[in-house]
Amino acid sequence: MPNDSDIPISFLSAGGAPDDAATRAGRAESDVELLDAYSRAVVGVVEKVGPAVVSIGVKKAARSRRGGWGEQVGAGSGVVIAPDGYVLTNNHVVEQAKEVEVGLTDGSAFSAQLVGADPATDLAVVRAGASGLPAAELGDSDALRVGQLVIAIGNPLGFQSTVSTGVISALGRSLRSQAGRLIENVIQTDVALNPGNSGGPLVDSRGRVIGVNTAIIALAQGISFAIPVNTAKWVVSELLTRGKVRRAYLGLSGQARPLSRRAQRHFELTATSAVEVMSVEPNGPAHRAGLREGDRIIALDGQSVANVDDIHRLLTGHPAGSRLRLTTLRDGERREVVVVTGEA
């Protein structure tokens, strides 16, 4: 009875059994079916979400090199989130816009008005002058997994309704907005994006919007970012009900300063730096709590603070009017004060 060494290696399958022509044909057919399943998923998503993806044209005031003012024409993408014309996009797409126009895939176009914008998350909502528009379904970005198939639809470089696919490369990234604030839980993908994709939706294989495409890294390949849809839901709710996003603030400016090893040991601190208060807003929350220049903030509500971004991150989870406990160092002593946050 022949052993494995008597059988030509080219006819051995992964399990060690002979691989005949019928088996190879079956495997090839299976590969085709897998490819078709992938294609069907993408096509299905495009047919479902595509009509809700819009182009956004804007006219902005722009300063010329000679110092005068003129008009600058820009373009981006957006996604209809309600049939009565509400469109979600990026703040940087519509920022300082004098005129906004929303274009649908069927060729129709409508003038639009800015409902509200949040530079801190680079999100904005505009409302087109139309009703009965096709709207996209919003998903849950907290349920995403690395490696998951995602699809971007937008208008890169003016090419309308362009589709690109990829996977989620990483979750929980941080991205600094043009306003200087960190955006948390950003989605990193390898989807091909170009200028004009900004504001367009990132969609899962079931056709649910799970992010808003917002940024690429110049000269990089396969690295792009999207604001998670759960962040967008909160921002949209704030913009529609109040016209702006309310955030708690302390009324101070600060910067990270290193802590000496002696201070770290003496106060049993895990962080190697703290936030030194550089200025205090007169009659602001920090001023009323007794903070002054030179104080070093080491904790906010019991959570360690090492830099200004840490403070922003912790404040995000608290509404204006919250009573927060600040732990500081002053003149070699640990102090705790209660701050009632204001509204930014």
Sequence and secondary structure as in RCSB ss.txt:
>XXXX:A:sequence
MPNDSDIPISFLSAGGAPDDAATRAGRAESDVELLDAYSRAVVGVVEKVGPAVVSIGVKKAARSRRGGWGEQVGA
GSGVVIAPDGYVLTNNHVVEQAKEVEVGLTDGSAFSAQLVGADPATDLAVVRAGASGLPAAELGDSDALRVGQLV
IAIGNPLGFQSTVSTGVISALGRSLRSQAGRLIENVIQTDVALNPGNSGGPLVDSRGRVIGVNTAIIALAQGISF
AIPVNTAKWVVSELLTRGKVRRAYLGLSGQARPLSRRAQRHFELTATSAVEVMSVEPNGPAHRAGLREGDRIIAL
DGQSVANVDDIHRLLTGHPAGSRLRLTTLRDGERREVVVVTGEA
>XXXX:A:secstr
   GGGS GGGB TTSSB  HHHHHHHHHHHHHHHHHHHHHHHHHHHHHGGGEEEEEEEEEEE TTS EEEEEEE
EEEEEEETTTEEEE HHHHTTEEEEEEE TTS EEEEEEEEEETTTTEEEEEES SS    EE  GGG  TT EE
EEEE GGG TTEEEEEEEEEEEEEEE TTS EEEEEEEE     TT TT EEE TTSEEEEEEEEE TT SS EE
EEEHHHHHHHHHHHHHHSS   EE SEEEEEEE  HHHHHHTT S SEEEEEEEE TTSHHHHTT  TT EEEEE
TTEE  SHHHHHHHHHTS TT EEEEEEEETTEEEEEEEE EE 
